Amino acid sequence: MTAPTAHAADRLPMVTASNGQPFMPCEAVLALLRAVAESCRNFADDPDCDLHTAGAAIDIEADVLETRAIASTRETP
């Protein structure tokens, strides 16, 4: 059995701000954008992949990040 593929969004730091909303430092956003760019370059070299494949991969990362953000959101009084 193989381990599930790690997501770039799982490795990004996220904290809950004082207003209860999830927050990512600028460095984390930059790392995410660079991971997206690297993925696009990898897909560009693969004859079996196209922009639809890259878009699907980006959607998966966005879903992972959104799930983490929802889990990090706290209700504030």
N, C-alpha and C positions, 0 to 999 in steps of 0.2 A: 504494500500500500504506500502510495507517495503522499508526502505532506502537501497541504494546500499552498498555493502560491501566495507569497507575502505581498501585501499591498503597500505602496509608498505612503498612502494616507495613514496606515497603522503606525508608521514610525515618526510621524510629525508631532511635535509637542503641542498640547492644547491645555489651556487652563480655563477655569471659570472666573470671569471678571466680577467685580463688586456688584454689578447690576444683574448677576445671575446668568449672563449670556456667555457662550463659549468664545474664547479668544485664542488666536494663533499669532505668535510673533512674526514680524516681517521675514525673519530668516527662514521660518517654516514655510511661509508662502513661496519664497524664492526657491526653496528645495523642492516643493511640489511642482512648480512651473518647470524647473530643470528636469525633473523626472518625466514630466509629460513630453518635453522636448526630446529627451533621450529615447523615450518609447517611440515617438514619431520617426526618429532617425533609424531605429531598429526595424520598424515596420517598412520603411522606405527600401531597405536592403533585402526584404523578404518578398519574393515574387508571388507568394500566396496571400499577401496582405495588401490592403488598400486603405483609403481614408475611412471607409466604413468600419474596418477593423480597429483603426486608431480611435475613432469616435466611440466605439463600444468599450474599449479599454478605458478611455477617459470617463465614460459614464460609470463604469464599475468603481473607479477610484473616487468619483464624486459621491456615489452611494455609500462607500465605506466612510468617507469623511463626514457625510451628513449624519450617518448613524452615530458616529462618535460625538458629533456636536449635539445631537439630541440628548444623548446620554450624559453630556457634561452640563446641560442647561439646568439651572436651579431656580426655583421660584423665590422671589425676593418679597419681603413684606411691604 
